[in-house]
């Protein structure tokens, strides 16, 4: 997952919300608003999934750092 993919999911989510708000102001039927709301919620779920995957990948990268780097960090903490 890249920051660009997260940004795309974020923009998509915001656009779905904007479309829903505009449709409500224009008096669109309730069933249509409900469908639009469901689409918005799917976009929210996708954004949250992207963020979770990105965070998990970053944690895995940190865990897989070479051991000498981890040892250096440990030494710095002990010296403080």
MOPE-V104324 format. One line per field, one symbol per residue. ss: DSSP state (H for helix, E for strand, C for the rest). psi: psi as a letter, one per 30 degrees, with the letter a starting at -180 (. if undefined). burial: I if it has 9 or more other C-alpha atoms within 8 Angstrom, else O. A space follows every 50 residues. Layout:
ss = ???
psi = ???
burial = ???
This chain:
ss = CCHHHHHHHHHHHHHHHHHHHHHHHCCCCHHHHHHHHHHHHHHHHHHHHH HHHHHHHHHHHHHCCCHHHHHHHHHHHHHC
psi = kleeeeeeeeeeeeeeeeeeeeeefgglleeeeeeeeeeeeeeeeeeeee eeeeeeeeeeeefgkkeeeeeeeeeeeef.
burial = OOOOIIOOIIOIIOOIIOIIOOIIOOOIOOOOIOOIIOIIOOIIOIIOOI IOIIOOIOOOOOOOOOOOOIOOOOOOOOOO
